């Protein structure tokens, strides 16, 4: 079973204490998603990276693709960073990736102290692949190759992979405040999604099970609130710091914004109709 190497983005820009707290929030969310899916997992972390091992890595990929804070992830094979053994493992790993006639490149990066540089390692590994599989007619092509073999060296270990999958990015769940999101139209889940991506916990205000289900697909712990009550009173009762409305600029021109003593967020206000539709489809997918 491959290990999943997880990359995050904005978290790494924070101070040490904040980064540690946000990374812990991300780890907790990943663990919670696996628990709800009844999929045991082991999670470890190093600076800038999180690693997940589970009995069903494909199912884990599905969960990570809906986890805020995850920028991207890759199924990786972990090997030693000792150069001779690393070279042997890269040759073995690459064998099914290099059919006759393809072009390839080796991309390497390195963290820690090693008796080689990232550039020299990439060149030496590329030479080893040519030596092993040159009879197949494969060629090195640094720009836009058919196949890329990635090698990420981190201290005593190296991680080999050939594919990367996107996550939603943003900030981990619960690292910002709680907001009451009004789901009174098809744009509601998209507006909720944008606040969730910034780390907010959403309370969904709606009686539409379909719209609620779209948001719950991104947060299995989603709390809901029925419609009919004053929005500001409802938000306070759920300890929310503000309201989220799925209005675009046209809506603001023709509708009177609610007035109260909490902030009101309009995350879709600067987006064109086509952009909102595309985002709504992504949330629904």
DAFENHU-V379947 format. One record per helix or strand. SS is the DSSP state (hx for helix, st for strand). FROM is the first residue (numbers start at 1). TO is the last residue. Records with the same first field share a line. If there is no record, write none. Layout:
SS=FROM-TO / FROM-TO
//
This chain:
st=3-7 / 41-46 / 49-54 / 72-80 / 103-111 / 139-140 / 147-154 / 157-161 / 165-166 / 178-182 / 201-205 / 223-225 / 242-244 / 263-265
hx=10-13 / 16-36 / 57-64 / 83-97 / 118-136 / 188-197 / 209-216 / 231-237 / 249-254 / 273-284
//
